[in-house]
């Protein structure tokens, strides 16, 4: 799985709007696991419930509700933000969510097999 992130901005009346476009490229095997285990609607990011604290929390309270699922990222998801800090925070959370989702896909690929883990002495 590869995550592609594009950043852009558009001019507004008083200040710019910051745009984040995120898309994941998944292999055919990963697509099969997403389909087999019905992972497409898995929520990878949502700012609806947890607004956080500090500057990012304060900014996110003014943000429009954003939810991002696996299907959204496979299709490509565009997020518009009023503040650059908000956009950067969302970008970091998407990266982290994709790393976690990659671990899920890796685990799905190993069902029915055996994994040998060598432990330290």
N, C-alpha and C positions, 0 to 999 in steps of 0.2 A: 504494500500500500504506500502510495506517495501522496503527500498533501501539498497542494499548490495554493499559495496565498498571493493575492494581488491587492495593492492599496491604491486608492485614487481619491480624488476630491472633486467636488463641484461647487461653483460659486453660489452663494445665497445672497439674500438682500443685505444682511448685516455681517455674516461670517460664513465660511465654507462648511459644507457637509462632508464628512469623511466616510469613504466607502471601502469596505472590506469584502473581497470576493474570495471564498474558500471552496476548493473542490478537491476531492480525493480520487485518485486513480487506483482502481482495484484490479487485481488479476482475475482471470476466469475462475480459478479455484476459490478465491476470496468471494467472488460473486455467488458462487454455488453455496458457500457456507452461510452467507447473508440470507440467501433464499431458504436453504434447508432449515436453519434455526430461527427463521422469521425475525431477523435482527434489523430490518429496514426502518422500523418505527422506533428503534432504540434512541432515547433522548441522550445526546452528547453534550448539549449546552442549553441552559435556560436561565434567564435572569428574572423570571417571574416570581420566584419564591425567595431567593437569597440575594439581597441587595448589597451585602457586604458592609464593611465599615471604612472609615477614613475617606480619602478623596475619591477613590474609585466607587465606594458605596454611595457617596453623595451624588456623584455623576450618574450612576446607574438608576437612581431614583427618578431622574428626569427622562431616562431612556424609554423608548417604546418597548413593550415586551418582545423579547427575542427568544425563539426556541429553534434549536438545530438538531435534526435527526440524522441518522446514517444516510437515509435516502436523500435528504437535503444536500449533504456533502457529495454524494455520488453524482447528483444532478448539477451541483454547483449552487452555492448559497451566497446571496448578496445581502450585506448588512450595512445600513446607513446609520452613522453616529453623528451627534452634534459636537462631541468633544473628542479630540485625538487620544486623550488618555483612556477614554471608554473603549475606543476602537482597539488600542493596544492591549487592554485588559482582555477583551473578547478574543483577540487573536491568540494570546497566550493560553487562554482556557480551551480554545479549540485545539491547539497543538497538544496540550496535555490530554484532552479527551480522545484525540486520535491515537496517541500512544497507548492509552488504556484499551481502546477498541482494537488496536493491532494485537495486543496480548490476548484478547478474547478470540480473535480470528486464528491466532497461532494455536491456542488451546483447542479450538474447534477442529483444526486440522489433525490433531493428535488423538481424537477419540477413536477407540478401537485398537489402539496401538499401545506400545510400552515406551516409557521414557526412563533412561538410566541417568541418575544424578549422582555425580561423584562428590562426596562430602569431604571437607578438610579433615586432616588428621588430628 
